[in-house]
Amino acid sequence: MADAQSSLDGMQSVEGLRPDDVLGRLMSEHHDLDEEIRRLSTLSYPSDQQQYREHMLKKQKLALKDRIEALVRDRAMPSGGDLVSR
């Protein structure tokens, strides 16, 4: 979990980048994780270390997916971020 968290911490310090650049980086990293998970899942007899790595990559990928969805949701909100209440 520490590996996944350290990677996310690194992505959070992307000061100076446009939201599109951040979104692109997150999506690219999500895709890379997906490829690595797919590669590990095709192993006939994965070692304990490979199984653990696959598990951690899945957690990291899910965290990235949540971050991507939050970024997209924030971009879709009207300016000011206030919801109209009735």
C-alpha positions as CSV (number, residue, x, y, z in Angstrom):
1,M,0.0,0.0,0.0
2,A,2.9,2.3,0.7
3,D,3.9,2.0,-3.0
4,A,0.5,3.0,-4.2
5,Q,0.3,5.9,-1.8
6,S,3.7,7.2,-2.6
7,S,2.8,7.2,-6.3
8,L,-0.4,9.1,-5.6
9,D,1.4,11.6,-3.4
10,G,3.7,12.3,-6.4
11,M,0.8,12.9,-8.7
12,Q,-0.8,15.3,-6.2
13,S,2.2,17.7,-6.5
14,V,1.6,18.6,-10.1
15,E,1.6,22.3,-9.5
16,G,1.5,24.5,-12.6
17,L,0.0,21.9,-14.8
18,R,-3.3,22.5,-16.6
19,P,-6.2,20.3,-15.5
20,D,-6.1,18.6,-18.9
21,D,-2.4,17.8,-18.4
22,V,-3.1,16.3,-15.0
23,L,-6.0,14.3,-16.3
24,G,-3.9,13.0,-19.2
25,R,-1.1,11.9,-16.8
26,L,-3.6,10.2,-14.5
27,M,-5.2,8.4,-17.4
28,S,-1.9,7.3,-18.8
29,E,-0.7,5.9,-15.5
30,H,-4.1,4.1,-15.1
31,H,-3.6,2.5,-18.5
32,D,0.0,1.5,-17.6
33,L,-1.2,-0.1,-14.4
34,D,-3.9,-1.9,-16.3
35,E,-1.3,-3.4,-18.7
36,E,0.9,-4.5,-15.9
37,I,-2.1,-6.1,-14.0
38,R,-3.1,-7.9,-17.2
39,R,0.4,-9.2,-17.7
40,L,0.6,-10.5,-14.1
41,S,-2.9,-12.1,-14.4
42,T,-1.8,-14.2,-17.4
43,L,1.0,-15.9,-15.4
44,S,0.2,-19.6,-14.9
45,Y,1.9,-20.0,-11.6
46,P,2.5,-16.5,-10.1
47,S,4.8,-16.3,-7.1
48,D,3.6,-14.9,-3.8
49,Q,5.5,-11.7,-4.6
50,Q,3.8,-11.5,-8.0
51,Q,0.4,-12.1,-6.5
52,Y,1.0,-9.4,-3.9
53,R,2.2,-7.0,-6.6
54,E,-0.9,-7.6,-8.7
55,H,-3.1,-7.0,-5.6
56,M,-1.3,-3.7,-4.8
57,L,-1.5,-2.5,-8.4
58,K,-5.2,-3.1,-8.4
59,K,-5.6,-1.0,-5.4
60,Q,-3.4,1.7,-6.9
61,K,-5.4,1.6,-10.2
62,L,-8.7,1.9,-8.2
63,A,-7.4,4.9,-6.4
64,L,-6.4,6.5,-9.7
65,K,-9.8,5.8,-11.1
66,D,-11.4,7.6,-8.1
67,R,-9.1,10.5,-8.6
68,I,-9.8,10.7,-12.3
69,E,-13.6,10.6,-11.7
70,A,-13.3,13.3,-9.0
71,L,-11.3,15.5,-11.4
72,V,-13.8,15.0,-14.2
73,R,-16.7,15.7,-11.8
74,D,-15.1,18.9,-10.5
75,R,-14.6,20.1,-14.1
76,A,-18.3,19.4,-14.9
77,M,-19.5,21.6,-11.9
78,P,-20.6,25.1,-12.6
79,S,-18.1,27.8,-11.8
80,G,-17.9,28.4,-8.1
81,G,-18.7,24.8,-7.4
82,D,-22.0,25.6,-5.7
83,L,-24.9,23.4,-6.3
84,V,-28.2,25.2,-6.9
85,S,-30.6,24.4,-4.0
86,R,-34.3,24.6,-4.3
